[in-house]
Structures are given as C-alpha cells and as structure tokens.
Amino acid sequence: MPDYTAEEYDALDGSFTKNPPKVSGDGKSGFFAKHKGHVIIVDDLSADWLRIKAAAENTTAEAIVGQLVRKEISQTV
C-alpha cells in the first residue's frame, strides 16, 4: 500500500465524507452472503487447474465444475 502524505489522507477523507459508499441494505449484497452454502474450498492445485482450464475455454471455473459434475453423474447412472 502506498504511503500517503497528510494532504492526500485529508483529500481521501473529504472524498469519502462527501461521497460515502452506497450499501444496498438487503443484507445479501456481498459475495459470501449471495453464495451462502455454495462456496467450496479446494486445494491450490485444483484452484489453479480450474482457473487455467476456464481461461483456456473462455468460461468460468463454475462452468467447468458443472461440466465435471454432470459428466460424473452421467457415468454413474
């Protein structure tokens, strides 16, 4: 994080005082609130593979996981 001068801190303070961040007020505006029960923690190797695969296919990690799950389900039926 850059080291700001006193003047820069004052300018930031004034900016946030005059223009406070908007909060939706619905209680579900954050990522984890919106995805409660849907966040899965994976190891670093899996996360890296998902990001690389998603980038290569121009899609999302969620889409890749969905494809893998559907493939696994179809093979077990």
PDB file of N, CA, C and O in Angstrom:
ATOM      1  N   MET A   1       0.848  -1.171   0.000  1.00  0.00           N
ATOM      2  CA  MET A   1       0.000   0.000   0.000  1.00  0.00           C
ATOM      3  C   MET A   1       0.890   1.230   0.000  1.00  0.00           C
ATOM      4  O   MET A   1       1.864   1.297   0.750  1.00  0.00           O
ATOM      5  N   PRO A   2       0.561   2.199  -0.836  1.00  0.00           N
ATOM      6  CA  PRO A   2       1.411   3.385  -0.891  1.00  0.00           C
ATOM      7  C   PRO A   2       1.315   4.192   0.400  1.00  0.00           C
ATOM      8  O   PRO A   2       0.307   4.158   1.107  1.00  0.00           O
ATOM      9  N   ASP A   3       2.377   4.905   0.680  1.00  0.00           N
ATOM     10  CA  ASP A   3       2.402   5.776   1.843  1.00  0.00           C
ATOM     11  C   ASP A   3       1.937   7.161   1.394  1.00  0.00           C
ATOM     12  O   ASP A   3       2.606   7.815   0.594  1.00  0.00           O
ATOM     13  N   TYR A   4       0.800   7.600   1.906  1.00  0.00           N
ATOM     14  CA  TYR A   4       0.226   8.870   1.502  1.00  0.00           C
ATOM     15  C   TYR A   4       0.739  10.009   2.376  1.00  0.00           C
ATOM     16  O   TYR A   4       1.141   9.808   3.522  1.00  0.00           O
ATOM     17  N   THR A   5       0.715  11.197   1.808  1.00  0.00           N
ATOM     18  CA  THR A   5       1.048  12.380   2.593  1.00  0.00           C
ATOM     19  C   THR A   5      -0.181  12.787   3.391  1.00  0.00           C
ATOM     20  O   THR A   5      -1.281  12.299   3.134  1.00  0.00           O
ATOM     21  N   ALA A   6      -0.002  13.661   4.339  1.00  0.00           N
ATOM     22  CA  ALA A   6      -1.117  14.146   5.152  1.00  0.00           C
ATOM     23  C   ALA A   6      -2.175  14.800   4.269  1.00  0.00           C
ATOM     24  O   ALA A   6      -3.373  14.648   4.508  1.00  0.00           O
ATOM     25  N   GLU A   7      -1.730  15.524   3.254  1.00  0.00           N
ATOM     26  CA  GLU A   7      -2.676  16.182   2.344  1.00  0.00           C
ATOM     27  C   GLU A   7      -3.501  15.152   1.565  1.00  0.00           C
ATOM     28  O   GLU A   7      -4.700  15.332   1.351  1.00  0.00           O
ATOM     29  N   GLU A   8      -2.839  14.076   1.148  1.00  0.00           N
ATOM     30  CA  GLU A   8      -3.551  13.025   0.408  1.00  0.00           C
ATOM     31  C   GLU A   8      -4.568  12.319   1.303  1.00  0.00           C
ATOM     32  O   GLU A   8      -5.677  12.012   0.867  1.00  0.00           O
ATOM     33  N   TYR A   9      -4.184  12.060   2.569  1.00  0.00           N
ATOM     34  CA  TYR A   9      -5.133  11.469   3.510  1.00  0.00           C
ATOM     35  C   TYR A   9      -6.326  12.387   3.720  1.00  0.00           C
ATOM     36  O   TYR A   9      -7.465  11.922   3.764  1.00  0.00           O
ATOM     37  N   ASP A  10      -6.076  13.684   3.851  1.00  0.00           N
ATOM     38  CA  ASP A  10      -7.170  14.648   4.035  1.00  0.00           C
ATOM     39  C   ASP A  10      -8.092  14.664   2.818  1.00  0.00           C
ATOM     40  O   ASP A  10      -9.312  14.746   2.960  1.00  0.00           O
ATOM     41  N   ALA A  11      -7.507  14.586   1.626  1.00  0.00           N
ATOM     42  CA  ALA A  11      -8.315  14.581   0.405  1.00  0.00           C
ATOM     43  C   ALA A  11      -9.183  13.320   0.340  1.00  0.00           C
ATOM     44  O   ALA A  11     -10.358  13.390  -0.021  1.00  0.00           O
ATOM     45  N   LEU A  12      -8.596  12.160   0.692  1.00  0.00           N
ATOM     46  CA  LEU A  12      -9.384  10.925   0.705  1.00  0.00           C
ATOM     47  C   LEU A  12     -10.498  10.996   1.741  1.00  0.00           C
ATOM     48  O   LEU A  12     -11.632  10.598   1.476  1.00  0.00           O
ATOM     49  N   ASP A  13     -10.166  11.502   2.912  1.00  0.00           N
ATOM     50  CA  ASP A  13     -11.167  11.629   3.964  1.00  0.00           C
ATOM     51  C   ASP A  13     -12.315  12.521   3.510  1.00  0.00           C
ATOM     52  O   ASP A  13     -13.485  12.202   3.717  1.00  0.00           O
ATOM     53  N   GLY A  14     -11.966  13.637   2.891  1.00  0.00           N
ATOM     54  CA  GLY A  14     -13.002  14.543   2.397  1.00  0.00           C
ATOM     55  C   GLY A  14     -13.847  13.904   1.317  1.00  0.00           C
ATOM     56  O   GLY A  14     -15.062  14.095   1.272  1.00  0.00           O
ATOM     57  N   SER A  15     -13.201  13.147   0.449  1.00  0.00           N
ATOM     58  CA  SER A  15     -13.925  12.486  -0.636  1.00  0.00           C
ATOM     59  C   SER A  15     -14.930  11.469  -0.094  1.00  0.00           C
ATOM     60  O   SER A  15     -16.080  11.433  -0.532  1.00  0.00           O
ATOM     61  N   PHE A  16     -14.488  10.639   0.865  1.00  0.00           N
ATOM     62  CA  PHE A  16     -15.398   9.641   1.434  1.00  0.00           C
ATOM     63  C   PHE A  16     -16.454  10.258   2.336  1.00  0.00           C
ATOM     64  O   PHE A  16     -17.552   9.717   2.467  1.00  0.00           O
ATOM     65  N   THR A  17     -16.133  11.379   2.955  1.00  0.00           N
ATOM     66  CA  THR A  17     -17.126  12.058   3.790  1.00  0.00           C
ATOM     67  C   THR A  17     -18.239  12.633   2.928  1.00  0.00           C
ATOM     68  O   THR A  17     -19.415  12.547   3.279  1.00  0.00           O
ATOM     69  N   LYS A  18     -17.860  13.224   1.793  1.00  0.00           N
ATOM     70  CA  LYS A  18     -18.858  13.830   0.900  1.00  0.00           C
ATOM     71  C   LYS A  18     -19.583  12.776   0.059  1.00  0.00           C
ATOM     72  O   LYS A  18     -20.740  12.974  -0.314  1.00  0.00           O
ATOM     73  N   ASN A  19     -18.925  11.673  -0.239  1.00  0.00           N
ATOM     74  CA  ASN A  19     -19.487  10.614  -1.094  1.00  0.00           C
ATOM     75  C   ASN A  19     -19.338   9.262  -0.414  1.00  0.00           C
ATOM     76  O   ASN A  19     -18.495   8.464  -0.824  1.00  0.00           O
ATOM     77  N   PRO A  20     -20.131   8.983   0.611  1.00  0.00           N
ATOM     78  CA  PRO A  20     -19.982   7.697   1.302  1.00  0.00           C
ATOM     79  C   PRO A  20     -20.356   6.533   0.384  1.00  0.00           C
ATOM     80  O   PRO A  20     -21.199   6.688  -0.501  1.00  0.00           O
ATOM     81  N   PRO A  21     -19.732   5.363   0.590  1.00  0.00           N
ATOM     82  CA  PRO A  21     -20.076   4.204  -0.233  1.00  0.00           C
ATOM     83  C   PRO A  21     -21.549   3.839  -0.057  1.00  0.00           C
ATOM     84  O   PRO A  21     -22.104   3.954   1.036  1.00  0.00           O
ATOM     85  N   LYS A  22     -22.163   3.401  -1.137  1.00  0.00           N
ATOM     86  CA  LYS A  22     -23.572   3.004  -1.084  1.00  0.00           C
ATOM     87  C   LYS A  22     -23.672   1.553  -0.625  1.00  0.00           C
ATOM     88  O   LYS A  22     -22.930   0.689  -1.094  1.00  0.00           O
ATOM     89  N   VAL A  23     -24.581   1.302   0.279  1.00  0.00           N
ATOM     90  CA  VAL A  23     -24.839  -0.039   0.781  1.00  0.00           C
ATOM     91  C   VAL A  23     -26.262  -0.398   0.398  1.00  0.00           C
ATOM     92  O   VAL A  23     -27.177   0.408   0.568  1.00  0.00           O
ATOM     93  N   SER A  24     -26.453  -1.609  -0.118  1.00  0.00           N
ATOM     94  CA  SER A  24     -27.779  -1.974  -0.621  1.00  0.00           C
ATOM     95  C   SER A  24     -28.811  -2.085   0.490  1.00  0.00           C
ATOM     96  O   SER A  24     -29.987  -1.796   0.271  1.00  0.00           O
ATOM     97  N   GLY A  25     -28.390  -2.497   1.669  1.00  0.00           N
ATOM     98  CA  GLY A  25     -29.333  -2.612   2.774  1.00  0.00           C
ATOM     99  C   GLY A  25     -30.124  -3.907   2.774  1.00  0.00           C
ATOM    100  O   GLY A  25     -30.908  -4.145   3.693  1.00  0.00           O
ATOM    101  N   ASP A  26     -29.938  -4.750   1.765  1.00  0.00           N
ATOM    102  CA  ASP A  26     -30.692  -6.006   1.724  1.00  0.00           C
ATOM    103  C   ASP A  26     -30.054  -7.098   2.571  1.00  0.00           C
ATOM    104  O   ASP A  26     -30.649  -8.155   2.778  1.00  0.00           O
ATOM    105  N   GLY A  27     -28.840  -6.841   3.063  1.00  0.00           N
ATOM    106  CA  GLY A  27     -28.160  -7.831   3.886  1.00  0.00           C
ATOM    107  C   GLY A  27     -27.579  -8.984   3.094  1.00  0.00           C
ATOM    108  O   GLY A  27     -26.981  -9.892   3.671  1.00  0.00           O
ATOM    109  N   LYS A  28     -27.745  -8.963   1.785  1.00  0.00           N
ATOM    110  CA  LYS A  28     -27.247 -10.056   0.953  1.00  0.00           C
ATOM    111  C   LYS A  28     -26.464  -9.520  -0.244  1.00  0.00           C
ATOM    112  O   LYS A  28     -26.456 -10.132  -1.312  1.00  0.00           O
ATOM    113  N   SER A  29     -25.811  -8.381  -0.062  1.00  0.00           N
ATOM    114  CA  SER A  29     -25.146  -7.764  -1.195  1.00  0.00           C
ATOM    115  C   SER A  29     -23.727  -8.251  -1.407  1.00  0.00           C
ATOM    116  O   SER A  29     -23.191  -8.093  -2.504  1.00  0.00           O
ATOM    117  N   GLY A  30     -23.094  -8.841  -0.395  1.00  0.00           N
ATOM    118  CA  GLY A  30     -21.723  -9.314  -0.525  1.00  0.00           C
ATOM    119  C   GLY A  30     -21.633 -10.673  -1.188  1.00  0.00           C
ATOM    120  O   GLY A  30     -22.618 -11.408  -1.265  1.00  0.00           O
ATOM    121  N   PHE A  31     -20.444 -11.000  -1.664  1.00  0.00           N
ATOM    122  CA  PHE A  31     -20.234 -12.266  -2.365  1.00  0.00           C
ATOM    123  C   PHE A  31     -20.623 -13.455  -1.504  1.00  0.00           C
ATOM    124  O   PHE A  31     -21.374 -14.322  -1.949  1.00  0.00           O
ATOM    125  N   PHE A  32     -20.114 -13.508  -0.258  1.00  0.00           N
ATOM    126  CA  PHE A  32     -20.364 -14.673   0.581  1.00  0.00           C
ATOM    127  C   PHE A  32     -21.823 -14.751   1.014  1.00  0.00           C
ATOM    128  O   PHE A  32     -22.355 -15.847   1.190  1.00  0.00           O
ATOM    129  N   ALA A  33     -22.476 -13.608   1.189  1.00  0.00           N
ATOM    130  CA  ALA A  33     -23.896 -13.625   1.535  1.00  0.00           C
ATOM    131  C   ALA A  33     -24.725 -14.144   0.364  1.00  0.00           C
ATOM    132  O   ALA A  33     -25.674 -14.903   0.560  1.00  0.00           O
ATOM    133  N   LYS A  34     -24.373 -13.740  -0.841  1.00  0.00           N
ATOM    134  CA  LYS A  34     -25.108 -14.194  -2.032  1.00  0.00           C
ATOM    135  C   LYS A  34     -24.879 -15.671  -2.327  1.00  0.00           C
ATOM    136  O   LYS A  34     -25.751 -16.337  -2.884  1.00  0.00           O
ATOM    137  N   HIS A  35     -23.710 -16.183  -1.955  1.00  0.00           N
ATOM    138  CA  HIS A  35     -23.347 -17.555  -2.293  1.00  0.00           C
ATOM    139  C   HIS A  35     -23.303 -18.469  -1.073  1.00  0.00           C
ATOM    140  O   HIS A  35     -22.606 -19.484  -1.077  1.00  0.00           O
ATOM    141  N   LYS A  36     -24.036 -18.114  -0.048  1.00  0.00           N
ATOM    142  CA  LYS A  36     -24.035 -18.919   1.173  1.00  0.00           C
ATOM    143  C   LYS A  36     -24.437 -20.355   0.838  1.00  0.00           C
ATOM    144  O   LYS A  36     -25.457 -20.594   0.191  1.00  0.00           O
ATOM    145  N   GLY A  37     -23.632 -21.285   1.282  1.00  0.00           N
ATOM    146  CA  GLY A  37     -23.907 -22.695   1.007  1.00  0.00           C
ATOM    147  C   GLY A  37     -23.414 -23.169  -0.340  1.00  0.00           C
ATOM    148  O   GLY A  37     -23.544 -24.348  -0.668  1.00  0.00           O
ATOM    149  N   HIS A  38     -22.844 -22.260  -1.136  1.00  0.00           N
ATOM    150  CA  HIS A  38     -22.386 -22.633  -2.472  1.00  0.00           C
ATOM    151  C   HIS A  38     -20.883 -22.482  -2.644  1.00  0.00           C
ATOM    152  O   HIS A  38     -20.348 -22.832  -3.696  1.00  0.00           O
ATOM    153  N   VAL A  39     -20.200 -21.976  -1.646  1.00  0.00           N
ATOM    154  CA  VAL A  39     -18.761 -21.786  -1.741  1.00  0.00           C
ATOM    155  C   VAL A  39     -18.065 -23.072  -1.307  1.00  0.00           C
ATOM    156  O   VAL A  39     -18.330 -23.602  -0.228  1.00  0.00           O
ATOM    157  N   ILE A  40     -17.182 -23.562  -2.153  1.00  0.00           N
ATOM    158  CA  ILE A  40     -16.446 -24.788  -1.863  1.00  0.00           C
ATOM    159  C   ILE A  40     -14.961 -24.446  -1.877  1.00  0.00           C
ATOM    160  O   ILE A  40     -14.461 -23.832  -2.819  1.00  0.00           O
ATOM    161  N   ILE A  41     -14.273 -24.851  -0.829  1.00  0.00           N
ATOM    162  CA  ILE A  41     -12.838 -24.600  -0.735  1.00  0.00           C
ATOM    163  C   ILE A  41     -12.093 -25.777  -1.357  1.00  0.00           C
ATOM    164  O   ILE A  41     -12.358 -26.933  -1.024  1.00  0.00           O
ATOM    165  N   VAL A  42     -11.159 -25.479  -2.264  1.00  0.00           N
ATOM    166  CA  VAL A  42     -10.355 -26.517  -2.890  1.00  0.00           C
ATOM    167  C   VAL A  42      -8.878 -26.212  -2.649  1.00  0.00           C
ATOM    168  O   VAL A  42      -8.513 -25.093  -2.288  1.00  0.00           O
ATOM    169  N   ASP A  43      -8.046 -27.215  -2.852  1.00  0.00           N
ATOM    170  CA  ASP A  43      -6.609 -27.017  -2.670  1.00  0.00           C
ATOM    171  C   ASP A  43      -6.061 -26.145  -3.793  1.00  0.00           C
ATOM    172  O   ASP A  43      -6.741 -25.904  -4.791  1.00  0.00           O
ATOM    173  N   ASP A  44      -4.831 -25.675  -3.626  1.00  0.00           N
ATOM    174  CA  ASP A  44      -4.222 -24.757  -4.588  1.00  0.00           C
ATOM    175  C   ASP A  44      -4.079 -25.372  -5.978  1.00  0.00           C
ATOM    176  O   ASP A  44      -4.306 -24.698  -6.982  1.00  0.00           O
ATOM    177  N   LEU A  45      -3.707 -26.637  -6.037  1.00  0.00           N
ATOM    178  CA  LEU A  45      -3.552 -27.292  -7.335  1.00  0.00           C
ATOM    179  C   LEU A  45      -4.882 -27.310  -8.088  1.00  0.00           C
ATOM    180  O   LEU A  45      -4.925 -26.994  -9.277  1.00  0.00           O
ATOM    181  N   SER A  46      -5.953 -27.675  -7.411  1.00  0.00           N
ATOM    182  CA  SER A  46      -7.274 -27.717  -8.050  1.00  0.00           C
ATOM    183  C   SER A  46      -7.722 -26.328  -8.483  1.00  0.00           C
ATOM    184  O   SER A  46      -8.252 -26.159  -9.581  1.00  0.00           O
ATOM    185  N   ALA A  47      -7.514 -25.344  -7.633  1.00  0.00           N
ATOM    186  CA  ALA A  47      -7.909 -23.973  -7.969  1.00  0.00           C
ATOM    187  C   ALA A  47      -7.135 -23.470  -9.180  1.00  0.00           C
ATOM    188  O   ALA A  47      -7.718 -22.860 -10.076  1.00  0.00           O
ATOM    189  N   ASP A  48      -5.831 -23.716  -9.217  1.00  0.00           N
ATOM    190  CA  ASP A  48      -5.022 -23.286 -10.366  1.00  0.00           C
ATOM    191  C   ASP A  48      -5.481 -23.978 -11.641  1.00  0.00           C
ATOM    192  O   ASP A  48      -5.600 -23.341 -12.687  1.00  0.00           O
ATOM    193  N   TRP A  49      -5.741 -25.289 -11.556  1.00  0.00           N
ATOM    194  CA  TRP A  49      -6.186 -26.030 -12.731  1.00  0.00           C
ATOM    195  C   TRP A  49      -7.516 -25.476 -13.235  1.00  0.00           C
ATOM    196  O   TRP A  49      -7.705 -25.293 -14.438  1.00  0.00           O
ATOM    197  N   LEU A  50      -8.437 -25.212 -12.305  1.00  0.00           N
ATOM    198  CA  LEU A  50      -9.740 -24.677 -12.706  1.00  0.00           C
ATOM    199  C   LEU A  50      -9.595 -23.319 -13.387  1.00  0.00           C
ATOM    200  O   LEU A  50     -10.238 -23.069 -14.407  1.00  0.00           O
ATOM    201  N   ARG A  51      -8.759 -22.442 -12.837  1.00  0.00           N
ATOM    202  CA  ARG A  51      -8.560 -21.116 -13.442  1.00  0.00           C
ATOM    203  C   ARG A  51      -7.945 -21.242 -14.838  1.00  0.00           C
ATOM    204  O   ARG A  51      -8.380 -20.564 -15.769  1.00  0.00           O
ATOM    205  N   ILE A  52      -6.943 -22.101 -14.986  1.00  0.00           N
ATOM    206  CA  ILE A  52      -6.281 -22.274 -16.286  1.00  0.00           C
ATOM    207  C   ILE A  52      -7.246 -22.874 -17.301  1.00  0.00           C
ATOM    208  O   ILE A  52      -7.326 -22.406 -18.436  1.00  0.00           O
ATOM    209  N   LYS A  53      -7.973 -23.902 -16.898  1.00  0.00           N
ATOM    210  CA  LYS A  53      -8.942 -24.561 -17.789  1.00  0.00           C
ATOM    211  C   LYS A  53     -10.047 -23.583 -18.206  1.00  0.00           C
ATOM    212  O   LYS A  53     -10.436 -23.535 -19.373  1.00  0.00           O
ATOM    213  N   ALA A  54     -10.541 -22.810 -17.244  1.00  0.00           N
ATOM    214  CA  ALA A  54     -11.600 -21.837 -17.545  1.00  0.00           C
ATOM    215  C   ALA A  54     -11.091 -20.770 -18.507  1.00  0.00           C
ATOM    216  O   ALA A  54     -11.799 -20.390 -19.440  1.00  0.00           O
ATOM    217  N   ALA A  55      -9.876 -20.285 -18.290  1.00  0.00           N
ATOM    218  CA  ALA A  55      -9.312 -19.277 -19.186  1.00  0.00           C
ATOM    219  C   ALA A  55      -9.119 -19.838 -20.591  1.00  0.00           C
ATOM    220  O   ALA A  55      -9.392 -19.157 -21.579  1.00  0.00           O
ATOM    221  N   ALA A  56      -8.651 -21.078 -20.677  1.00  0.00           N
ATOM    222  CA  ALA A  56      -8.424 -21.708 -21.981  1.00  0.00           C
ATOM    223  C   ALA A  56      -9.729 -21.895 -22.749  1.00  0.00           C
ATOM    224  O   ALA A  56      -9.755 -21.798 -23.975  1.00  0.00           O
ATOM    225  N   GLU A  57     -10.808 -22.164 -22.022  1.00  0.00           N
ATOM    226  CA  GLU A  57     -12.108 -22.383 -22.665  1.00  0.00           C
ATOM    227  C   GLU A  57     -12.968 -21.128 -22.680  1.00  0.00           C
ATOM    228  O   GLU A  57     -14.123 -21.165 -23.105  1.00  0.00           O
ATOM    229  N   ASN A  58     -12.403 -20.012 -22.212  1.00  0.00           N
ATOM    230  CA  ASN A  58     -13.121 -18.738 -22.173  1.00  0.00           C
ATOM    231  C   ASN A  58     -14.458 -18.875 -21.446  1.00  0.00           C
ATOM    232  O   ASN A  58     -15.498 -18.443 -21.943  1.00  0.00           O
ATOM    233  N   THR A  59     -14.410 -19.483 -20.266  1.00  0.00           N
ATOM    234  CA  THR A  59     -15.603 -19.689 -19.455  1.00  0.00           C
ATOM    235  C   THR A  59     -15.236 -19.442 -17.994  1.00  0.00           C
ATOM    236  O   THR A  59     -14.208 -18.827 -17.711  1.00  0.00           O
ATOM    237  N   THR A  60     -16.052 -19.905 -17.080  1.00  0.00           N
ATOM    238  CA  THR A  60     -15.792 -19.702 -15.659  1.00  0.00           C
ATOM    239  C   THR A  60     -15.432 -21.022 -14.978  1.00  0.00           C
ATOM    240  O   THR A  60     -15.705 -22.104 -15.498  1.00  0.00           O
ATOM    241  N   ALA A  61     -14.816 -20.904 -13.809  1.00  0.00           N
ATOM    242  CA  ALA A  61     -14.499 -22.100 -13.028  1.00  0.00           C
ATOM    243  C   ALA A  61     -15.784 -22.826 -12.643  1.00  0.00           C
ATOM    244  O   ALA A  61     -15.812 -24.056 -12.600  1.00  0.00           O
ATOM    245  N   GLU A  62     -16.839 -22.078 -12.365  1.00  0.00           N
ATOM    246  CA  GLU A  62     -18.116 -22.682 -12.009  1.00  0.00           C
ATOM    247  C   GLU A  62     -18.653 -23.541 -13.145  1.00  0.00           C
ATOM    248  O   GLU A  62     -19.207 -24.615 -12.908  1.00  0.00           O
ATOM    249  N   ALA A  63     -18.491 -23.072 -14.375  1.00  0.00           N
ATOM    250  CA  ALA A  63     -18.959 -23.838 -15.534  1.00  0.00           C
ATOM    251  C   ALA A  63     -18.157 -25.132 -15.692  1.00  0.00           C
ATOM    252  O   ALA A  63     -18.712 -26.177 -16.030  1.00  0.00           O
ATOM    253  N   ILE A  64     -16.851 -25.052 -15.445  1.00  0.00           N
ATOM    254  CA  ILE A  64     -16.007 -26.245 -15.540  1.00  0.00           C
ATOM    255  C   ILE A  64     -16.428 -27.267 -14.490  1.00  0.00           C
ATOM    256  O   ILE A  64     -16.559 -28.453 -14.794  1.00  0.00           O
ATOM    257  N   VAL A  65     -16.640 -26.816 -13.261  1.00  0.00           N
ATOM    258  CA  VAL A  65     -17.074 -27.726 -12.195  1.00  0.00           C
ATOM    259  C   VAL A  65     -18.417 -28.343 -12.559  1.00  0.00           C
ATOM    260  O   VAL A  65     -18.620 -29.540 -12.356  1.00  0.00           O
ATOM    261  N   GLY A  66     -19.335 -27.548 -13.090  1.00  0.00           N
ATOM    262  CA  GLY A  66     -20.633 -28.069 -13.509  1.00  0.00           C
ATOM    263  C   GLY A  66     -20.507 -29.150 -14.562  1.00  0.00           C
ATOM    264  O   GLY A  66     -21.196 -30.168 -14.501  1.00  0.00           O
ATOM    265  N   GLN A  67     -19.614 -28.929 -15.544  1.00  0.00           N
ATOM    266  CA  GLN A  67     -19.385 -29.937 -16.582  1.00  0.00           C
ATOM    267  C   GLN A  67     -18.842 -31.233 -15.975  1.00  0.00           C
ATOM    268  O   GLN A  67     -19.282 -32.327 -16.326  1.00  0.00           O
ATOM    269  N   LEU A  68     -17.881 -31.093 -15.062  1.00  0.00           N
ATOM    270  CA  LEU A  68     -17.290 -32.278 -14.427  1.00  0.00           C
ATOM    271  C   LEU A  68     -18.330 -33.050 -13.618  1.00  0.00           C
ATOM    272  O   LEU A  68     -18.358 -34.280 -13.654  1.00  0.00           O
ATOM    273  N   VAL A  69     -19.172 -32.340 -12.899  1.00  0.00           N
ATOM    274  CA  VAL A  69     -20.200 -32.995 -12.089  1.00  0.00           C
ATOM    275  C   VAL A  69     -21.200 -33.714 -12.987  1.00  0.00           C
ATOM    276  O   VAL A  69     -21.543 -34.869 -12.732  1.00  0.00           O
ATOM    277  N   ARG A  70     -21.668 -33.044 -14.031  1.00  0.00           N
ATOM    278  CA  ARG A  70     -22.635 -33.663 -14.946  1.00  0.00           C
ATOM    279  C   ARG A  70     -22.044 -34.905 -15.623  1.00  0.00           C
ATOM    280  O   ARG A  70     -22.733 -35.910 -15.800  1.00  0.00           O
ATOM    281  N   LYS A  71     -20.769 -34.826 -15.998  1.00  0.00           N
ATOM    282  CA  LYS A  71     -20.088 -35.970 -16.612  1.00  0.00           C
ATOM    283  C   LYS A  71     -20.039 -37.132 -15.618  1.00  0.00           C
ATOM    284  O   LYS A  71     -20.321 -38.272 -15.986  1.00  0.00           O
ATOM    285  N   GLU A  72     -19.688 -36.854 -14.381  1.00  0.00           N
ATOM    286  CA  GLU A  72     -19.592 -37.894 -13.355  1.00  0.00           C
ATOM    287  C   GLU A  72     -20.984 -38.513 -13.100  1.00  0.00           C
ATOM    288  O   GLU A  72     -21.109 -39.730 -12.961  1.00  0.00           O
ATOM    289  N   ILE A  73     -21.993 -37.687 -13.043  1.00  0.00           N
ATOM    290  CA  ILE A  73     -23.363 -38.201 -12.821  1.00  0.00           C
ATOM    291  C   ILE A  73     -23.784 -39.098 -13.978  1.00  0.00           C
ATOM    292  O   ILE A  73     -24.344 -40.172 -13.761  1.00  0.00           O
ATOM    293  N   SER A  74     -23.518 -38.663 -15.198  1.00  0.00           N
ATOM    294  CA  SER A  74     -23.927 -39.471 -16.355  1.00  0.00           C
ATOM    295  C   SER A  74     -23.204 -40.808 -16.423  1.00  0.00           C
ATOM    296  O   SER A  74     -23.751 -41.777 -16.949  1.00  0.00           O
ATOM    297  N   GLN A  75     -22.001 -40.875 -15.907  1.00  0.00           N
ATOM    298  CA  GLN A  75     -21.244 -42.130 -15.912  1.00  0.00           C
ATOM    299  C   GLN A  75     -21.676 -43.092 -14.830  1.00  0.00           C
ATOM    300  O   GLN A  75     -21.429 -44.294 -14.930  1.00  0.00           O
ATOM    301  N   THR A  76     -22.320 -42.575 -13.792  1.00  0.00           N
ATOM    302  CA  THR A  76     -22.742 -43.444 -12.675  1.00  0.00           C
ATOM    303  C   THR A  76     -24.166 -43.930 -12.836  1.00  0.00           C
ATOM    304  O   THR A  76     -24.593 -44.820 -12.100  1.00  0.00           O
ATOM    305  N   VAL A  77     -24.910 -43.375 -13.770  1.00  0.00           N
ATOM    306  CA  VAL A  77     -26.303 -43.773 -13.954  1.00  0.00           C
ATOM    307  C   VAL A  77     -26.406 -44.951 -14.872  1.00  0.00           C
ATOM    308  O   VAL A  77     -27.509 -45.427 -15.144  1.00  0.00           O
TER     309      VAL A  77
END
